[in-house]
Amino acid sequence: MSRPRVLITRGDIPSPGYKLLHQECELIEWKKSTPIPRSELLSMITGVDGVFCLLTDKIDEEVISSAGPQLKVVATMSVGLDHLDLKSLKERNIKVGYTPDVLTDATAELTVALLLATSRRIIQAEKALRAGEWTSWSPTWMCGPGLAGSIVGIVGLGRIGARVAEYLYPFRVSKILYSSRSEKSAAAAFKGQRVPLDQLLAESDFVIVTIAQTPETRGMFNEEAFGKMKKSSIFINVSRGEIVDQDALVKVLKNRGIRAAGLDVMTPEPIPLDHELLKLDNCVLLPHIGSASTEVREQMSVITANNILAVLKGNPESMPSPLKMQ
């Protein structure tokens, strides 16, 4: 009996997930550690039963059609889904798996680290030390705002946003505000207050974006939004780059309309080395490493593999993390 065929779109997925699929399936692999080119994806996906993909792989109508009618499952090693054509997948009754819960802690940890690195100018200070600029102790050199007594605003209080708030609460912030379409019971753990977005922007010393990308949130942080923030505020984005109008962000940072920004996501990714954001001393950029703990990435690979195997074995109800199609 022939084994099911599964396309793996990257050559460096963590070994625990890879081994699970290798034991059960015939693997069609893009063996490089760089994203699979569009032409190769369209060619290699033909005739496969399942797909193991990443955020960098656009699985749209053309790709799905190229796969053929035998395609049963697409599993992405991510919590984000904006690279998948969910409408086309649903129309063909193709199951979708993702990894929504496992990366919450790692991403929340990175968010706090990015906030502190930005506010306390850690990267800028380390560079100054290496450049020989540290000549003596100075009362004002490399100063930045602390968390104690500050107001933190979180835009989008999902799993990650709530965990970030839980981590920041013990820093003795004065209050945590959040904007959301509805009240969140998780806010009780950190005495969070739900407020309109405009109020959050106007009052917060730190604005942290953890909202999902949708057509409605794309570009929501534009010149108007930044104009409502305090000039002393710090902006942190760990959600998706497209949520921010980067030209507007560059302008407000250059004009010191806000104090600083820390970004783990941007547009495009990787960001060009001549981009204006990289020339600013009040912007900290990280290469989309929110979930980059070894343990988390291994767990993500295992969940993705098991999402695929459950469907291919005829037991979709046993998928560890299925997407419930609306």
Stockholm file with secondary structure:
# STOCKHOLM 1.0

chainA/1-326         MSRPRVLITRGDIPSPGYKLLHQECELIEWKKSTPIPRSELLSMITGVDGVFCLLTDKIDEEVISSAGPQLKVVATMSVGLDHLDLKSLKERNIKVGYTPDVLTDATAELTVALLLATSRRIIQAEKALRAGEWTSWSPTWMCGPGLAGSIVGIVGLGRIGARVAEYLYPFRVSKILYSSRSEKSAAAAFKGQRVPLDQLLAESDFVIVTIAQTPETRGMFNEEAFGKMKKSSIFINVSRGEIVDQDALVKVLKNRGIRAAGLDVMTPEPIPLDHELLKLDNCVLLPHIGSASTEVREQMSVITANNILAVLKGNPESMPSPLKMQ
#=GR chainA/1-326 SS CCCCEEEECCTTCCHHHHHHHHHHSEEEECCSSSCCCHHHHHHHTTTCSEEEECTTCCBCHHHHHHHCTTCCEEEESSSCCTTBCHHHHHHTTCEEECCCSTTHHHHHHHHHHHHHHHHTTHHHHHHHHHTTCCCSCCSSTTCCCCSTTCEEEEECCSHHHHHHHHHHGGGTCSEEEEECSSCCGGGGGGTCEECCHHHHHHHCSEEEECCCCCTTTTTCBSHHHHHTSCTTCEEEECSCGGGBCHHHHHHHHHTTSSSEEEESCCSSSSCCTTCGGGGCTTEEECCSCTTCCHHHHHHHHHHHHHHHHHHHTTCGGGCSSBCCCC
#=GC SS_cons         CCCCEEEECCTTCCHHHHHHHHHHSEEEECCSSSCCCHHHHHHHTTTCSEEEECTTCCBCHHHHHHHCTTCCEEEESSSCCTTBCHHHHHHTTCEEECCCSTTHHHHHHHHHHHHHHHHTTHHHHHHHHHTTCCCSCCSSTTCCCCSTTCEEEEECCSHHHHHHHHHHGGGTCSEEEEECSSCCGGGGGGTCEECCHHHHHHHCSEEEECCCCCTTTTTCBSHHHHHTSCTTCEEEECSCGGGBCHHHHHHHHHTTSSSEEEESCCSSSSCCTTCGGGGCTTEEECCSCTTCCHHHHHHHHHHHHHHHHHHHTTCGGGCSSBCCCC
//
